[in-house]
Amino acid sequence: MRLLIMGAPGAGKGTQAVGVAAHYRVPAISTGDIFRANVKNGTPLGKQVDAIMKAGNYVPDELTEEIVANRLSEPDARKGFLLDGFPRTMHQVDALDDYLDQHGTTLDAVIFLDVDAEMLIARLLKRAQTEGRADDNETTIRHRMDVYRDSTQPLLDAYAKRDLLVRVDGQGSVDEVASRIAAAVDAAVTR
């Protein structure tokens, strides 16, 4: 199973990605986690992306694409994966398409967690308090929402045209959303 999970910041992608990946027995690959680990460990990549992330902007396409391609080439991802946080631009969609074409495979589905924007802002502010995430303050969060809307909506439209987009109501308990995702993905890949 080769899946993407998409949704605005705070929609629950990271939480749901772990469960969805376990359900389909594929690795959950989060670009945000990769970047944050590098920042925490003070790697050259971490230093490069730290300022970008603190400003609420996305890491440049080429850098992100290289990191994802390297991760997808690892043995555990060869038979399937769930990408969380990638792609975020049409350039990245094209790069992923090229990667998949070169490896003779395609995506099975693109999960979109649909959650009200004001609810997302409240979730992110709460997460900032509980997890101490410096990149989550109200100004940065609202900026991230604007960047998300402007750069990611075209991806949703593109995947919808390819009949890959699976819209799931992302509001409710973790288990309720997980059940909706599994049912929607299973229905989408068997049609």
Secondary structure, 3 states (H helix, E strand, C coil): CEEEEECCCCCCHHHHHHHHHHHHCCCEEEHHHHHHHHHHCCCHHHHHHHHHHHCCCCCCHHHHHHHHHHHHCCHHHCCCEEEECCCCCHHHHHHHHHHHHHCCCCCCEEEEEECCHHHHHHHHHHHHHHHCCCCCCHHHHHHHHHHHHHHHHHHHHHHHHCCCEEEEECCCCHHHHHHHHHHHHHHHHCC
